Amino acid sequence: MEFDIGVFLQQLASPDYAKGALLSVGVAVLALVLATAIGFALALGKTSGTRWAQATASAYIWFFRAIPALLVLLIIWNAFPQLFPILRQDWFSPFLAAFVGLGIVEAAFMAEIIRSALLSVDEGQYLAARALGMAPAKVMAKVILPQVVRIALPPTGNEFIGLVKFSSLASVISLQELLTTAQVGVNITFRYAEYYAVAIIYYLAIVTLLTLAQNAVEKKFLWTSRKAPTRPAPAQAEGTATEGAPA
Amino acid sequence: MNSQLIPGLGPAPARPDAPVLEVRGLAKAYHGQSVLKSVDFSIRRGQVKAVLGPSGSGKSTMLRLMALLEPADAGRILLDGHELGGLGARGKPKPERALARERQSIGMVFQRFNLFPHLTAARNVALGLTAVKGTHHRDAHDQAMAMLERVGLAHRAGHYPSELSGGQQQRVAIARALVMNPTVLLFDEPTSALDPELVGEVLKVMEDLAEDGMTMIVVTHEVRFARRVADEVTLFDEGVIVEAAAPDEFFDNPHHERTRRFLSHVH
């Protein structure tokens, strides 16, 4: 059996794959939003001076770093509806279960990223903001968070790529995401090479778009008044050059 | 210089001799190590006081306690006779929000500038107005520009801290503190982190402020600045005040052996 370029192109254009890719990205985006929210709370808990907050955050991080994401998805989708009747209704979809499950697992990892970003903000920033008379919430929102975002952005991009791929785990709870779409096609036609190749193309496209988006966002965090050079320069080189020149 | 822009020139106090900022019996220890041992210190409106002393003598700690950035172990801080910091109702430490309000009256300039790296010079200066006083953005920008003009940096308003020299960063930091219209401005070794050739531009700004009547406490190693600008010079050592006198007397005729020894090292 040869690689049938016709089958490959036909599948590449099929709405099934596009829909699967959209589901994968959707699960990853929502899971990341949830993970960032929980992770921020965990990071604040861990860096706070309060014993019980530290203990709670540490316990969460310990637990969800240990449990495989696949097991969490199976528990949420299969075990929880048995325990909680309210989850037996229609609104409890595989999509919802997938992003919540991946989100609460990912939160344990985001917590560490955000915590180390919080710790890397200079103590003098808190002092200067407080000396101006800013209330604690303002200090965090106006002074600390922008600096945390800049530091946490690159590792968060990595986590997002991981989540896109982890979304394939949701096939076990019957979510028809990207990899499941390919697998279903393979089960019918046995054209492994063509169907998997289409999946590769889609994953590459997703991660490429994400990388471009991340570069664009990181440019916003260069904190320089210098205009972008008029001559075309590789984005990467420009970024490192400017970042490498703090006073 | 437009004197209307100079803060600290509010209505005259009821008694012109009364100190505007006063600490009594101020004490602080870190990890059981006593850094400040029951210090009394006060300053009148429009005065400039220079504080000298070896590192670890407690002079910077006094400033941090005065700025309410850390709680004192003992003692009182009085601003125009009103107690700052300390204990609130029912003897509990005041909540951070209440302290934040009180801090508005006391400006602080740090050794390492501590400008906000994600904001331009103008927005560094304007942030206190918008985030603390609720000033409208446009109004805050105008006031920030006026303050940058005062420290000679209006032309750098759109630049980020990483694009400014150390001296320029410290001048922006002074403008940032000044724009809040503080009653007293505290300087914690404002030129110690600067390259020697950048010290002058910062001291010049501070001298102008002093001439315009700003109430200032300056912890510094700049002996010549202390002599020229200060109304009184104080020497700290091992958590206590060793000597406090007018500059001429302090430098030419020090009473204490410790002061003579200190001056022999810095002169």
Chai-1 contact restraints between the chains, C-beta under 6 A:
chainA,res_idxA,chainB,res_idxB,connection_type,confidence,min_distance_angstrom,max_distance_angstrom,comment,restraint_id
A,G124,B,R112,contact,1.0,0.0,6.0,A-B,restraint_1
A,G124,B,N114,contact,1.0,0.0,6.0,A-B,restraint_2
A,L127,B,L69,contact,1.0,0.0,6.0,A-B,restraint_3
A,A128,B,N114,contact,1.0,0.0,6.0,A-B,restraint_4
A,A131,B,A67,contact,1.0,0.0,6.0,A-B,restraint_5
A,A131,B,M108,contact,1.0,0.0,6.0,A-B,restraint_6
A,L132,B,G128,contact,1.0,0.0,6.0,A-B,restraint_7
A,L132,B,V132,contact,1.0,0.0,6.0,A-B,restraint_8
A,G133,B,A100,contact,1.0,0.0,6.0,A-B,restraint_9
A,G133,B,R103,contact,1.0,0.0,6.0,A-B,restraint_10
A,G133,B,Q104,contact,1.0,0.0,6.0,A-B,restraint_11
A,G133,B,V132,contact,1.0,0.0,6.0,A-B,restraint_12
A,M134,B,A131,contact,1.0,0.0,6.0,A-B,restraint_13
A,M134,B,V132,contact,1.0,0.0,6.0,A-B,restraint_14
A,A135,B,R97,contact,1.0,0.0,6.0,A-B,restraint_15
A,A135,B,A100,contact,1.0,0.0,6.0,A-B,restraint_16
A,P136,B,E96,contact,1.0,0.0,6.0,A-B,restraint_17
A,K138,B,A131,contact,1.0,0.0,6.0,A-B,restraint_18
A,K142,B,A131,contact,1.0,0.0,6.0,A-B,restraint_19
A,V143,B,F116,contact,1.0,0.0,6.0,A-B,restraint_20
A,P146,B,H118,contact,1.0,0.0,6.0,A-B,restraint_21
A,W223,B,P117,contact,1.0,0.0,6.0,A-B,restraint_22
A,W223,B,H118,contact,1.0,0.0,6.0,A-B,restraint_23
A,W223,B,Y160,contact,1.0,0.0,6.0,A-B,restraint_24
A,T224,B,Y160,contact,1.0,0.0,6.0,A-B,restraint_25
A,S225,B,G158,contact,1.0,0.0,6.0,A-B,restraint_26
A,S225,B,H159,contact,1.0,0.0,6.0,A-B,restraint_27
A,S225,B,Y160,contact,1.0,0.0,6.0,A-B,restraint_28
A,P246,B,S162,contact,1.0,0.0,6.0,A-B,restraint_29
A,A247,B,S162,contact,1.0,0.0,6.0,A-B,restraint_30
